[in-house]
Amino acid sequence: MRIGVIVAMDKEYNQLRSLLNPEKVILQKSGIGKVNAALQTAEMIRQYRPDAIISSGCAGGNGDDVSVQDVVVSTQLAYHDVYCGSAASGNVYGQVQGMPARFDADPHLLEKALQLSVHPGLIVTGDWFVDSKEKMRKIIGHFPEAKAVDMESAAIAQTCHIHQVPFISFRIISDIPLRDTNASMYHDFWERIADNSFQITKTFIESL
């Protein structure tokens, strides 16, 4: 089984590169944001034809049961910054017209992931760096059940949906915006505690 793994940043890429077997895994960096993520996913599919694609990286967390360094695995994915019209058009908030309102994680991959120490739930994506409580409250107002907020996963999920490639996202919680001020948790995460945060992603891939 050939696995594609997409990360956004050098920090994430460097950690995973030291953990993953290059004979089994195609690891690529997309850059930050939805467009970069979708472009890299489409190119990975075109060039390598992976059997499955995993998004891995950090994310802001939400919920009383989620803490920094926990791992959220996507059961579903949606956009928190997309609106294509009123309910009369058949769209819901976060839905790209013509696409599902939410993208489901691949059932086989999710079944494997749930055997690990993870928090399953909704991951929402948008082109915002969430560095204030106000931004997070706006997102959670639309998606109160969201476990994590990132800038790439739903775009990768949409691209995989179009190309019919199994997909799942693993997101390490770097900060809890509703308990934070000016993203201080996020910066502290990378300065002090990011090392070894990607072990669950490694363990998951080894189980496939």
Helices and strands as residue ranges (DSSP letters): E 3-7, H 10-17, E 25-29, H 34-48, E 52-61, E 71-79, G 87-89, E 103-104, H 107-113, E 119-125, H 133-142, E 148-150, H 153-163, E 167-175, G 177-179, H 184-188, I 189-193, H 199-207
